[in-house]
Amino acid sequence: MKIAYQGVPGAYSEQASRALFGADCKVLPCDTFEEVFEAVEKKRADRGVIPIENSLGGSIHLNYDLLVRHDLVVTRETYVRVEHALLAPVGLPLSKVREVRSHPQALAQCSEFFAAHRDIKPVVWFDTAGAAASLSSATPGVAALASEAAAKIYGLNILKRRVQNRAVNFTRFLCISRSPEKAAPAAAKPAALKTSLTFVPARNQAGVLHKITGLFAGRDIDLSKIESRPDPEKPFDYRFYLDISGGARDPKVREALSDLGKLTRDLRVLGSYARAALPKAGRQA
């Protein structure tokens, strides 16, 4: 099985891929999230793994949009603990660092470091691991924020560990596939499953969102996430994304989705899958 992800070796998305499919799974690094979706659709990869939200930075909106634009199914989820390390070429001390490259979210998550080191300039890079890889050809004085795994891959020194502002920092990843995986066991409790869905309200009127969420509350279905994105078909109308407890085959969920269809347009179940456990939030040794 080959897994597509955005980034280069050492990226957090690669860690998520191996967490979902094993340390020895074959991987296909891609330059963009769009390429991950295309790799799965065109059968260059069996699965794709994409980040969907971070506990500090919030949702990755582009990937929500891509879930609608592509006819793929969400089949799994996992959480990866994000710990940014300050990496530098061998021989470069912290006192000589003048520029730090990384993904914009990583830079934002380490803002307190830059506030304490005003002489160091944060520079946006396309990917954390990509920033680490770029140091082999960078001018003197350039470092990167990336995972400790990236330091091993690219032969870099770790100048400082856990540079991020908050110790509790996780990214949630979704697995996308051309078709659903084997159905969850019939005995699985609804709380052990999660269903992701999307829709646009049929009419923009007072109370419509209250009616929609009431379809789940009235059936004691936990709504664990709700996200809105602009509807490109109608300016200033919005598409909603929901995560709910239970599988799409659960009777209560089926009833709720049936009623939901009467209040919405373009209702799609993006996938039902096993709920992943969030790792413990305490500091790692």
BELTA-V407151 format. One line per field, one symbol per residue. ss: DSSP state (A for helix, B for strand, O for the rest). psi: psi as a letter, one per 40 degrees, with the letter a starting at -180 (. if undefined). burial: + if it has 24 or more other ideal C-beta (glycine too) atoms within 12 Angstrom, else -. A space follows every 50 residues. Layout:
ss = ???
psi = ???
burial = ???
//
This chain:
ss = OBBBBBOOOOOAAAAAAAAAAOOOOBBBBBOOAAAAAAAAAOOOOOBBBB BBBBOOOBBOAAAAAAAAAOOOBBBBBBBBBOOOBBBBOOOOOAAAOOBB BBOAAAAAAOAAAAAAOOOOBBBBOOOAAAAAAAAAAOOOOBBBBBOAAA AAAAOOBBBBOOOOOOOOOBBBBBBBBOOOOOOOOOOOOAAABBBBBBBB BOOOOOOAAAAAAAAAAOOOOOBBBBBBBBOOOOOOOBBBBBBBBOOOOO AAAAAAAAAAOOOBBBBBBBBBBBOOOOOOOOOOO
psi = hhhiihaiheidddddddddeideihighididddddddddefeidiihi idiiedeaigddddddddeigihheiiihhhhhhihiiihehideehehh iiidddddefdddddegdehhhhhieiddddddeedeiiiehaihaiddd dddefiihdhifeidhdhhihhiihiidiiahiiidehideeiihhiiih hdhgiheddddddddddeefhhheihhiihhedhheiiiihihiiiieeh dddddddddddeeiifhhhdihihhihhiieiii.
burial = --+++++++++++++++++++---+-++++--+-+++++++---++++++ +++++++-++--++++++-+-++++++++++++++++++--+----+-++ +++-+++++++-++-----+-++-+++++++++++--+---+++++++++ +-++-+++++-++++---++++++++++-----+-----+--++++++++ +------++--++-++--+-+++++++-+--------+++++++++++-+ -++--++--+--++--++++++++++---------
//
